[in-house]
Amino acid sequence: AISRLNLFSTKNMPLSWLTVCKLVPATSFFLKKKDETFAYGYRGSLLSRLAVAALHMSNNELARKAIDVRRLEHRASMMPMESAAIIRGLLRVGNTTDALTLLNDELSLPLQGTPLDSHENKEKLKHRALSLASIASRHFFEGEPCMAVKSCDMLSAIGPMIRESGLTIDELAMPWTRIIKGATQCESGRRSGSVIPCMPEVELPCNLVYAVLKAMTTFPSDNNDRTYEALSNALVRRTVFVTGAVGMSGLPMADRGEAVFIGRSNVGKSSLVNMITNRKSLAFTSKTPGKTQQFNFFAINDKPGREKEIRYGDVLPGEKDHDSFYIVDLPGFGFAKVPDKVKQEWGDFMREYLMSRKTVRVVFHLVDARHGPIDEDMRIMREVGESLPKKASYVVVLTKADKNVKGASSKNQGRVARDVMENLRQTMKENGVGNAPVILTSSETKLGRDDVWRYLSLAAEL
């Protein structure tokens, strides 16, 4: 029996032997009190596999007996991977209540003061995270967003512990892509009205995928292309160029959040915007510095057919999606081949825009990671420090980090020199933005797209 149960299998627990045997004798045999030497001391493991097998056959009564006996008589020898397997089995039969009870009992958070990098705590954290991922994924796919979002919030809470424990990406193997696909499907149903939240006390984000993103950014990131392609496609479903403004009177209606990208010419603004939205030409990319010469507004997730209204003046029914926002690409300074008078007009426009535009939620200031801030960057920092309201976030984005390493790859995506970072921090402090976060990015290796999206979500959540 021990051999057929495959005691040390963590994923595939053989069930065929139980389907052949008569269930009642098997139940009596495993649940009957045994001495400590029975099955070489692995009776608790046998009971966990019996519980999983019973759940697979929808025999909930037997599963509950096996779980109770295991908990009462073998608590000291319970293994996290076995607890996680039982939780998955409970979820398969729709018993979320018992799954959560078992999660909080057998896969509870490490005791305060105990080292998170101990083997015991790492195993608990790992299988708690994977169990929560299973809960989130299953409920998203079943059209129950509230429990899924609660699970994502619980993942966000343990993310910092995961990082501190030293668990690696390969050890965790978090199924982020599957969770995102489930959230995308559930959000689509939510927009169409076929999915109705059943727990009004749970506050849902404007797009359910943002709950997954929030959890992802607390965990170690593998910057997986497949995962972020699914993420970008879920969060950026439609894009349309709305207008290029050269003054306040040319701005579109302030009816959604705005994420602003600014930086000197040739710093890689357009490439970064295209990277995070998973588009090849949302923002125009040119080798000629200063090609962007107006405040370009791109509507994300506007109502279908909006481009016809813009081009032809048609009036179409419908409304923008709840997670719609503007990406605003500001003109590049420094190397732009325009008269000084035009540059001054840009500066005056930017100052007035930042001070008076109430829907600006985040300003991304792009700085070249190879060289650090130059005079134009200092001027931008000073303007932002003086003009940007406190309700809006200011984020410094170091671009072209791949240029600082030889043979940049997925294993070595980019870096910034220590002296450049120290100079940047000092410059920020001198210009009144010393507490702003700094993100390292590369449009070539896709480094930093998770961190950029974390702040970009502020515009969508307005």
Disulfide bonds with the S-S distance in Angstrom:
none
